Amino acid sequence: MTALPTVPYGDPTPYGTEAGRTPADRAVRRGMAECRPMRAIDDHDELAALCGGDTLCLWAAQGLGGRGRAWASEDGRAVAVAGSGISRRDRIAVHGPAGASVPLVREVLGEVGPTYRPLGHPGSIRALADTLPELVTGKSFGWMEAEATACGRTENDAPCERAARWLGGGELPEATALLEAVSPGSDAMPGVPGVERWAGIRDDAGRLTAVAALAWSAPAVGFMAGVAVRADARGRGLGRAVCGFILAAALARHGSAALMVDETNQAAVRLYQGLGLHYRPILAAFVGP
């Protein structure tokens, strides 16, 4: 895969004592005590309004057409969106302050089950894990996003990007071999459910040297994944070229684009920033063993 200040939830003082509670902790506990039943969101436009157009929530919703379900706290301050099988996992995108989102997500987990992984602002996810001891937090990573109005790219944005093109079905075994060689942990692979379309670049010898995919896209968010460049072809701008091609396609078709990136992969972060995507840290939690 892919900083805002986070709330200090790591205080070693016992959480159940007044001395161990930060103001944010007390807000979470007040929200839990005052929590009223969540309400379902069935309309995509209502969801977009409640989450302020948050691309993470809109991506998880998948258009609310079957794979995605959404809920709001009764006061409308928090939103939780459950998407099944997106980027190979069941996920709950979380939006809103911890005092409202923590009790909401606790209810949503009871509704959808333990395979779902909450993800969102690190402070909110840590507060959730503090409240539900069965949850374990992973490492922080990046959610990078762009909107067509801000980015303004087209599929033929630069000469180098015109070297990238959509791959045909007969070329996908080569794409699989490239990914297995240089990025075997990629969530996106040819043939995986939800992976939509692959783009690639060939060198003068005809070798497939770079690939990237649109995958698990939502109506309002094109999702980029499966980026890989042959080890002996790096440093030539091929990663930027194939990503620029996919980004332009995502923006043209969906109006916004997003991807996940490992926060330690600063070379990738800089590449995506150079294409106009903006970075924000997110954290995920999951039910531990």
C-alpha positions as CSV (number, residue, x, y, z in Angstrom):
1,M,0.0,0.0,0.0
2,T,-0.7,4.1,0.8
3,A,0.7,13.9,9.0
4,L,-2.2,15.1,10.8
5,P,-1.7,15.2,14.6
6,T,-3.3,12.3,16.4
7,V,-5.0,12.2,19.7
8,P,-2.7,10.8,22.5
9,Y,-4.4,7.5,23.2
10,G,-1.3,5.8,24.4
11,D,-1.3,7.1,28.0
12,P,-0.2,4.2,30.2
13,T,-2.5,5.3,33.1
14,P,-5.4,2.9,33.4
15,Y,-8.2,4.0,31.0
16,G,-10.9,3.4,33.5
17,T,-9.6,6.1,36.0
18,E,-10.3,9.8,35.7
19,A,-6.6,10.5,35.7
20,G,-6.1,8.2,32.7
21,R,-8.6,10.1,30.6
22,T,-7.6,12.9,28.2
23,P,-10.3,15.4,27.1
24,A,-10.6,13.3,23.9
25,D,-11.1,10.1,26.0
26,R,-13.8,11.8,28.0
27,A,-15.5,12.9,24.8
28,V,-15.5,9.4,23.5
29,R,-17.0,8.0,26.7
30,R,-19.7,10.7,26.7
31,G,-20.5,9.8,23.1
32,M,-20.8,6.2,24.0
33,A,-23.1,6.9,27.0
34,E,-25.3,9.2,25.0
35,C,-25.3,7.0,21.8
36,R,-28.7,6.5,20.2
37,P,-29.5,3.9,17.6
38,M,-27.7,4.3,14.3
39,R,-29.7,4.9,11.2
40,A,-29.1,3.5,7.7
41,I,-28.2,5.7,4.8
42,D,-29.7,4.4,1.5
43,D,-29.1,7.4,-0.7
44,H,-25.7,8.1,-2.2
45,D,-26.2,11.9,-2.3
46,E,-27.1,11.9,1.3
47,L,-24.0,9.9,2.2
48,A,-21.8,12.3,0.2
49,A,-23.4,15.3,2.0
50,L,-22.9,13.7,5.5
51,C,-19.3,12.7,4.9
52,G,-18.4,16.0,3.1
53,G,-17.5,14.1,-0.1
54,D,-14.9,12.0,1.7
55,T,-13.5,9.7,-1.0
56,L,-12.7,7.0,1.5
57,C,-16.3,6.7,2.5
58,L,-17.6,7.0,-1.1
59,W,-15.2,4.3,-2.2
60,A,-16.3,1.9,0.6
61,A,-19.9,2.5,-0.3
62,Q,-19.4,1.2,-3.8
63,G,-22.5,3.2,-4.9
64,L,-24.6,1.6,-2.1
65,G,-25.6,-0.9,-4.8
66,G,-25.2,-4.2,-2.9
67,R,-21.6,-4.4,-1.8
68,G,-21.7,-1.3,0.3
69,R,-23.9,-0.3,3.3
70,A,-23.8,3.0,5.2
71,W,-25.0,4.3,8.6
72,A,-24.9,7.6,10.4
73,S,-25.0,8.5,14.0
74,E,-28.4,10.0,14.9
75,D,-26.9,13.4,15.3
76,G,-25.2,13.1,11.8
77,R,-21.7,13.8,13.1
78,A,-20.3,10.4,12.2
79,V,-20.6,8.1,9.3
80,A,-19.6,4.4,8.9
81,V,-19.6,2.7,5.5
82,A,-19.1,-1.1,5.2
83,G,-17.8,-2.4,1.9
84,S,-17.4,-6.1,1.3
85,G,-14.4,-7.6,-0.6
86,I,-12.9,-4.2,-1.7
87,S,-9.2,-4.5,-2.3
88,R,-9.6,-8.1,-1.1
89,R,-10.9,-7.2,2.4
90,D,-14.1,-6.3,4.1
91,R,-13.7,-2.7,5.3
92,I,-15.5,-0.1,7.3
93,A,-14.6,3.5,6.3
94,V,-15.0,5.8,9.3
95,H,-15.7,9.5,9.2
96,G,-16.4,12.0,12.0
97,P,-15.1,12.8,15.5
98,A,-14.2,10.0,17.8
99,G,-16.9,10.9,20.3
100,A,-19.6,10.1,17.7
101,S,-17.8,7.6,15.4
102,V,-16.6,5.1,18.1
103,P,-20.1,4.2,19.4
104,L,-21.4,4.1,15.8
105,V,-18.7,1.8,14.5
106,R,-19.1,-0.5,17.5
107,E,-22.8,-0.9,16.5
108,V,-21.9,-1.4,12.9
109,L,-19.4,-4.2,13.7
110,G,-22.2,-5.9,15.6
111,E,-24.3,-5.7,12.4
112,V,-21.7,-6.7,9.8
113,G,-19.5,-9.1,11.7
114,P,-15.8,-9.5,12.7
115,T,-14.3,-9.8,9.2
116,Y,-14.8,-6.1,8.6
117,R,-11.8,-3.8,9.3
118,P,-12.5,-0.2,10.4
119,L,-10.2,2.3,8.8
120,G,-10.0,6.1,9.0
121,H,-8.2,8.9,10.8
122,P,-5.6,7.4,13.2
123,G,-7.0,9.1,16.2
124,S,-10.5,7.7,15.7
125,I,-9.3,4.2,15.0
126,R,-7.0,4.2,18.1
127,A,-10.0,5.4,20.2
128,L,-12.1,2.5,18.8
129,A,-9.3,0.0,19.5
130,D,-9.1,1.3,23.1
131,T,-12.8,0.8,23.5
132,L,-13.0,-2.7,21.9
133,P,-10.0,-4.8,23.3
134,E,-10.6,-7.5,20.6
135,L,-9.4,-5.0,18.0
136,V,-5.7,-4.7,17.0
137,T,-4.4,-1.7,15.0
138,G,-2.1,-2.2,12.1
139,K,0.5,0.3,10.9
140,S,-0.5,3.7,9.5
141,F,-0.6,4.0,5.8
142,G,-1.6,6.6,3.2
143,W,-4.8,7.3,1.4
144,M,-4.1,9.5,-1.6
145,E,-6.8,11.2,-3.6
146,A,-7.4,13.7,-6.4
147,E,-10.4,15.3,-8.0
148,A,-10.8,16.0,-11.7
149,T,-11.5,19.7,-11.1
150,A,-8.3,20.1,-9.2
151,C,-6.1,17.8,-11.2
152,G,-7.3,18.4,-14.8
153,R,-5.5,15.5,-16.4
154,T,-6.5,13.7,-19.6
155,E,-5.6,10.2,-20.9
156,N,-3.1,11.8,-23.3
157,D,-1.7,14.3,-20.9
158,A,2.0,14.0,-21.9
159,P,4.0,12.3,-24.7
160,C,5.4,9.7,-22.3
161,E,2.0,8.8,-21.0
162,R,0.9,8.1,-24.6
163,A,3.2,5.1,-24.5
164,A,0.8,3.6,-21.9
165,R,-2.3,1.8,-23.3
166,W,-5.0,-0.6,-22.2
167,L,-3.9,-4.2,-22.3
168,G,-5.9,-6.9,-24.1
169,G,-6.9,-10.1,-22.5
170,G,-4.1,-12.0,-24.3
171,E,-1.5,-9.8,-22.6
172,L,-2.7,-10.4,-19.0
173,P,-0.6,-13.5,-18.4
174,E,2.5,-11.2,-19.0
175,A,1.0,-8.7,-16.5
176,T,0.6,-11.5,-14.0
177,A,4.2,-12.6,-14.4
178,L,5.5,-9.1,-14.0
179,L,3.5,-8.6,-10.8
180,E,4.5,-11.9,-9.4
181,A,8.2,-11.0,-10.0
182,V,8.3,-7.5,-8.6
183,S,5.1,-7.1,-6.5
184,P,3.9,-10.5,-5.3
185,G,1.9,-9.0,-2.4
186,S,-0.2,-6.8,-4.7
187,D,-3.9,-6.9,-3.9
188,A,-4.7,-6.4,-7.6
189,M,-3.9,-9.3,-9.9
190,P,-5.4,-10.2,-13.3
191,G,-8.4,-12.4,-12.7
192,V,-9.1,-11.2,-9.1
193,P,-12.7,-10.3,-8.6
194,G,-13.2,-6.5,-8.7
195,V,-10.1,-5.8,-10.8
196,E,-11.5,-4.0,-13.8
197,R,-8.9,-3.1,-16.4
198,W,-5.1,-3.1,-16.9
199,A,-2.8,-0.6,-18.6
200,G,0.8,-1.2,-19.5
201,I,3.9,0.0,-21.3
202,R,6.1,-2.1,-23.6
203,D,9.7,-1.3,-24.4
204,D,11.3,-1.3,-27.9
205,A,12.0,-5.0,-27.5
206,G,8.3,-5.7,-26.9
207,R,8.6,-6.6,-23.3
208,L,5.9,-5.5,-20.9
209,T,7.8,-3.2,-18.5
210,A,5.1,-1.5,-16.4
211,V,1.5,-2.1,-15.4
212,A,-1.2,-0.6,-13.3
213,A,-4.9,-1.2,-12.9
214,L,-8.3,0.3,-12.2
215,A,-9.9,-1.9,-9.5
216,W,-12.7,-1.9,-7.0
217,S,-13.8,1.5,-8.3
218,A,-17.0,3.1,-7.0
219,P,-19.2,5.3,-9.1
220,A,-17.6,8.5,-7.7
221,V,-14.1,7.2,-7.1
222,G,-11.8,5.4,-9.5
223,F,-9.4,3.2,-7.5
224,M,-5.8,2.7,-8.7
225,A,-3.9,-0.5,-7.8
226,G,-1.4,-3.1,-9.1
227,V,1.4,-0.7,-10.0
228,A,4.6,-2.6,-11.0
229,V,7.7,-1.8,-13.0
230,R,10.3,-4.3,-14.2
231,A,13.4,-4.0,-12.0
232,D,15.7,-3.5,-14.9
233,A,13.5,-0.7,-16.4
234,R,13.2,1.5,-13.3
235,G,14.4,5.1,-13.3
236,R,12.9,5.9,-16.8
237,G,9.6,7.4,-15.7
238,L,7.6,4.3,-16.6
239,G,5.8,4.2,-13.3
240,R,4.8,7.8,-13.6
241,A,3.7,7.2,-17.1
242,V,1.4,4.2,-16.5
243,C,0.1,5.8,-13.3
244,G,-0.6,9.0,-15.1
245,F,-2.6,7.1,-17.7
246,I,-4.7,5.2,-15.1
247,L,-5.2,8.4,-13.1
248,A,-6.5,10.3,-16.1
249,A,-8.9,7.5,-16.9
250,A,-10.1,7.3,-13.4
251,L,-10.8,11.1,-13.2
252,A,-12.5,11.1,-16.6
253,R,-14.8,8.2,-15.7
254,H,-15.4,8.8,-12.0
255,G,-14.6,12.4,-11.2
256,S,-12.1,11.5,-8.5
257,A,-9.3,9.0,-8.0
258,A,-7.7,7.4,-5.0
259,L,-5.1,4.8,-4.0
260,M,-3.5,3.3,-0.9
261,V,0.2,3.6,-0.3
262,D,2.7,2.4,2.3
263,E,3.7,5.5,4.2
264,T,7.3,4.3,4.3
265,N,7.5,4.1,0.5
266,Q,8.4,7.8,0.1
267,A,9.4,7.4,-3.5
268,A,5.9,6.2,-4.4
269,V,4.3,9.0,-2.3
270,R,6.4,11.6,-4.2
271,L,5.5,10.1,-7.5
272,Y,1.8,10.2,-6.8
273,Q,2.1,13.7,-5.3
274,G,3.7,14.8,-8.6
275,L,0.7,13.5,-10.4
276,G,-1.6,15.7,-8.3
277,L,-2.7,13.3,-5.6
278,H,-2.9,14.5,-2.0
279,Y,-1.8,12.3,1.0
280,R,-3.5,11.8,4.3
281,P,-2.6,9.2,6.9
282,I,-5.2,6.5,7.8
283,L,-5.1,3.6,10.2
284,A,-6.9,0.2,10.1
285,A,-8.0,-2.1,12.9
286,F,-8.9,-5.8,12.8
287,V,-10.1,-8.5,15.2
288,G,-7.0,-10.1,16.6
289,P,-6.3,-13.8,16.9
